[in-house]
Amino acid sequence: MTAPSLPLGGAPVVADDIVFSKVTFWTRFRRHRLALAGAVVLLLMVLAAVFAKQLAPFDPNFIDNGTASVPHWNGTPLPPCFEDHGQCWGHPLGSDEVGRDVLARLLYGARISLTVGLFAVVMEVLIGTILGALAGYYGGWVDWALMRLTDVFLSIPLLPLLLVLTAIVAASSSKAALSFGVIVVIIGALSWMSVARLVRASFLSLREREFAEAARAVGNNDGRIIFRHLLPNAVAPIVVQATLDVANVIVLESTLSFLGLGIQPPTASWGNMLANAEANLQIAWWAAVFPGVCILITVLAINYIGDGLRDALDPNMR
Amino acid sequence: MFTYVVRRTLQSIPLLLAISIILYGILYNMPGGPLAPYLQNPHITAADIARLKHNLGLDQPVPIQYLKWLGHILTGDMGWSTSNSEPVFQALVERFPATLELMGASLAIAILVGVTAGILSAVYRYSVLDYVITTVAFFGQSMPVFWFALMMQLAFAVHGIPLPFGYLIQLPSAGISSSDTFDLGDRLAHLVLPAAVLSLLSIALFSRFMRSSLLEVLGTDYIRTAAAKGLAFRTILLKHGLKNAMIPVVTVIALTLPSLLGGAIVTETIFAWPGMGRLFINAMTQSDLALLMGYLLLTAFLVVFCNLLADVTYAWLDPRVKYD
């Protein structure tokens, strides 16, 4: 550790235009080694999810209790093979409290977590971009009304509101109604606010630029100006925010599922695997540890990618 | 300054009204409505339900119902909690001290640890210490609260952490105290795990914010001038650097409240902490609409209040902010 000193010198990075050329992007992104590592981890996670069927040693819902493969099941979860090779009966990461393979459920759970993250963020970006673009481009009372709406949604704590909405869906028919799509829509519909604010801020300055004026002067309609001329220039902050939000959504979905109001069993999700693990903490630590490790490394990888993207796309955003 | 505070306060009134309309709209779409707990009961006939509906005004148009409900809320009447058989206001007030204890302790830990770590990280930028702190902060930011809580239980309550000479650190992981009589040591022992769990995310956030804020300040011209005058680094840091670097951090501290409330729900559920978060989860499993509504309104009110506080503190701390 060196003696404390002032980080003087080094001219501040000033980019007049947001650079989105492929060359500078890759050189900058590659320089962020942790982001690169995050990208590799995420890629492996995606591959594991895609090939879950081929990789899983068992069906994720197959209950292996006292059947041919486990002749002497004593009613407790099977330990992972590295802990007790003689007792794991071919379950590499052990089994859960009813005898389902933990590894298989983790692999299938990856599908749920990653796709919920992806689709909810796509939805949030769509809503946020449209509202933010309208507010920033038109200004005036449109801006005022949309930003007050944003304030309202930002003021209600997200987790309790999500829980109440999922509980309403569950109560209106049954818990089975909490399907993948419903979870995606509820999360996506309630997390567009930061994107809307970012897009609005970009549009407020972009609409005053010469190229926007030129686009208007040659007679483009508003829709074309917004989507073809202004939006491409506002992509960088949206991409960064969207990436970080994928991480947030994965944590949110797992929290909902853990509390029993997310993805419903028997469908495996990293969150609902932990719901039952809590009660069996004393006898089956592996059922509680592995799903959480999966969430942590995936979210960590995505957060590092987001950090790298921020550095690569826009040095001013740091 | 006074007019600024008054104006900001007045601005938050329409915001609160809009929040109440949206929450009312969402919750009163709950199937069965406020009478849902009675619909399952075989002793309550359809005629009873109709009479209850009429008595409670549920047969009137929704806007009228909303206005009546708003009138009750404004006079401090938040309705009757069916899951606790007591007024909602009373149920919330009873659980408030426990939540305050947990959130206060977590926030204190988070400010102390997070801000200190952020300062160290910025002062020793690019040192080993900086890398360790930023890495830990990234982990903290990525950690699902509920899983961290489970792991803490596994480590400190189920197994215990062995120390040299045969000692074992074991901490209670459920409830707020072991007995009804007050024992400070016992209360603190119960507080350690939940407070540590709840503060992790805020520690991560505060340290990252403090780091970037302090680095930005240390790179400014007036700090360079102070250094050129020959002031000691200590003096520069304490007298010129930190004062200005803390301003945005104060705002962030006030704005973490919504996520802290969300985290408290999870933490209280896992550690059986008798606070408002656990009350909320119980209310949800029993479709206790009035209580859910009371909780959401109260927390939204707290959030709006904290936003207001953040803005006012910012204007007060930073003389460059013009507030008229």
Interface residues (C-beta under 8 A of the other chain):
Chain A: M1 T2 P4 S5 L6 P7 L8 P12 R148 L149 D151 V152 F153 L154 S155 I156 P157 L158 L159 P160 L161 L163 V164 L165 A167 I168 A171 S172 A247 V251 S254 T255 F258 L259 L261 L274 A277 E278 L281 Q282 W285 A288 V289 P291 G292 I295 L296 V299 L300 N303 Y304 D307 R318
Chain B: P14 L15 A18 I19 I22 L23 I26 L27 N29 M30 P31 G32 A36 V123 Y124 R125 S127 V128 L129 F138 F139 Q141 S142 M143 P144 V145 F146 W147 F148 L150 M151 Q153 L154 V158 S212 L215 L218 G219 I223 R224 A227 F233 I236 L237 P258 S259 L261 G262 G263 I265 V266 T269 I270 F280 I281 M284 S287 L292 Y295 L296 T299 A300 V303 V304 N307
